[in-house]
Amino acid sequence: MLAIRLQRLGRKGYPVYRLAVQESQRHPSSGRVVAYVGSYNPHTKDAKVQVELAQKYLDNGAQPTPRVVKLLKDAGVKLPKWVKETSADKTKAIKNTEKLRKNQPKEEVAEESAE
C-alpha cells in the first residue's frame, strides 16, 4: 500500500519537507520513493503541491498522513471521501486540574509570598 507522507530534508535545526509517495511499511528516510508530489517549508508555511500528480495517487488509494491531508486541502486537491480530516478545534484534556496553580486557594499563595 502507498502512503503520502513528509520526508525531512534540510540542515540541522532548519527542516524542509518533501511530500513523498512511498510504500507505507517503509521508513520515510530510507524507503523506496515512488514519486515526489510537492514540498513544504514550515518556517515560511510555503507548500508547493503538484495537484494533478497528488490527485492521481489519491484516486489510486494512497493514504495521506494527517499533516499531508491539511497541506493537500489547502492546495486545492479534491480529497476522496474515505480520507479522514482532523478537526481544528481539538483540545487536549488536562489531567489533575485540581493540582494546577490557578486552582489553588488564594490564601496559600499569599502566605508563600509573605515568607
HELIX and SHEET records of a PDB file:
HELIX    1   1 VAL A   51  ASP A   59  1                                   9    
HELIX    2   2 PRO A   66  ALA A   75  1                                  10    
HELIX    3   3 THR A   97  LYS A   99  5                                   3    
HELIX    4   4 ARG A  101  ASN A  103  5                                   3    
HELIX    5   5 LYS A  106  ALA A  114  1                                   9    
SHEET    1   A 5 ASP A  46  VAL A  49  0                                        
SHEET    2   A 5 VAL A  33  ASN A  41 -1                                        
SHEET    3   A 5 TYR A  14  GLU A  23 -1                                        
SHEET    4   A 5 LEU A   2  ARG A  11 -1                                        
SHEET    5   A 5 GLN A  63  PRO A  64  1                                        
END                                                                             
